[in-house]
Amino acid sequence: MNVINFKGIEYPTRTFKVISDEFDGEQIFTIATESLDEALGDDKEEFDTEENDIDCTIYFYVEDKVIDLDAKEICENHLDVEMEFIEEIFE
């Protein structure tokens, strides 16, 4: 599992390679917890802020308890679009 450090707190992230009908071919994306989403606050909507820079790297925020689930389970059942899991990418 990877992390994003924001204001001295580490938030878990995961990066997956997937296939979905919504994308043309394979896609790589990163998910993070709702705790990070809340910590970023409204500043994530403002350009040229650290919050916006972080938010732009996240495809989807999941409930904190979901981040630890099996990658395939997350991709198939916990995102806004069902995706076929290929592999997890570790940085």
FENHU-V284039 format. One record per pair of residues at least 12 apart in sequence whose C-alpha atoms are under 10 Angstrom apart, sorted by the first residue. I is the first residue (numbers start at 0). J is the second residue. D is the distance in whole Angstrom. If there is no record, write none. Layout:
I/J/D
I/J/D
This chain:
0/12/6
0/13/6
0/14/8
0/66/9
0/67/9
0/87/9
0/88/9
0/89/7
0/90/9
1/13/6
1/14/8
1/29/10
1/31/10
1/88/9
1/89/7
1/90/7
2/31/9
2/90/10
3/31/9
3/35/9
3/53/8
4/35/10
4/53/10
5/35/8
5/38/8
5/39/8
5/49/9
5/50/9
5/53/9
6/38/9
6/39/10
8/35/9
8/38/10
9/35/9
10/31/7
10/32/7
10/33/10
10/34/8
10/35/6
10/36/10
10/38/10
10/63/10
11/30/9
11/31/6
11/32/7
11/34/10
11/35/9
11/63/9
11/66/7
11/67/9
12/29/7
12/30/6
12/31/4
12/32/7
12/35/9
12/57/9
12/60/9
12/61/10
12/66/7
12/67/10
12/89/10
13/28/8
13/29/6
13/30/5
13/31/7
13/32/10
13/57/10
13/66/8
13/67/9
13/70/9
13/87/7
13/88/8
13/89/8
13/90/9
14/27/7
14/28/6
14/29/4
14/30/6
14/31/9
14/57/9
14/58/9
14/70/9
14/86/9
14/87/6
14/88/5
14/89/7
14/90/9
15/27/6
15/28/6
15/29/6
15/30/8
15/70/8
15/71/9
15/73/10
15/74/8
15/84/7
15/85/7
15/86/6
15/87/4
15/88/6
15/89/9
16/28/7
16/29/9
16/74/10
16/82/10
16/83/9
16/84/7
16/85/5
16/86/5
16/87/6
16/88/7
17/71/10
17/74/8
17/81/10
17/82/6
17/83/5
17/84/5
17/85/5
17/86/7
17/87/9
18/74/10
18/81/9
18/82/6
18/83/5
18/84/7
18/85/7
19/74/10
19/80/8
19/81/7
19/82/5
19/83/6
19/84/9
20/80/9
20/81/9
20/82/8
20/83/9
21/80/8
21/81/9
21/82/9
22/82/10
25/83/10
25/84/10
25/85/9
26/82/10
26/85/10
27/58/9
27/85/10
27/86/9
27/87/9
27/88/9
28/56/8
28/57/7
28/58/6
28/59/8
28/87/10
28/88/9
29/56/7
29/57/5
29/58/6
29/59/7
29/60/9
29/87/10
29/88/9
30/56/9
30/57/6
30/58/6
30/59/5
30/60/6
30/61/7
30/66/8
30/73/10
30/78/9
31/54/10
31/56/10
31/57/7
31/58/8
31/59/7
31/60/5
31/61/6
31/62/9
31/63/8
31/65/10
31/66/7
32/57/10
32/59/8
32/60/5
32/61/5
32/62/6
32/63/5
32/64/8
32/65/8
32/66/7
33/59/9
33/60/5
33/61/6
33/62/5
33/63/6
33/64/10
33/65/10
33/66/10
34/60/9
34/61/9
34/62/8
34/63/7
35/50/10
35/53/10
35/54/9
35/60/8
35/61/10
35/63/9
36/50/9
36/53/10
36/54/8
36/57/9
36/59/9
36/60/7
36/61/9
37/60/10
38/50/9
39/51/8
39/53/8
39/54/8
42/54/10
43/55/8
58/78/9
58/79/10
59/77/10
59/78/7
59/79/8
60/77/10
60/78/8
60/79/10
61/73/9
61/77/7
61/78/7
61/79/10
62/77/9
65/77/8
70/84/7
70/85/9
70/86/8
70/87/7
71/83/8
71/84/5
71/85/8
71/86/9
71/87/9
72/84/9
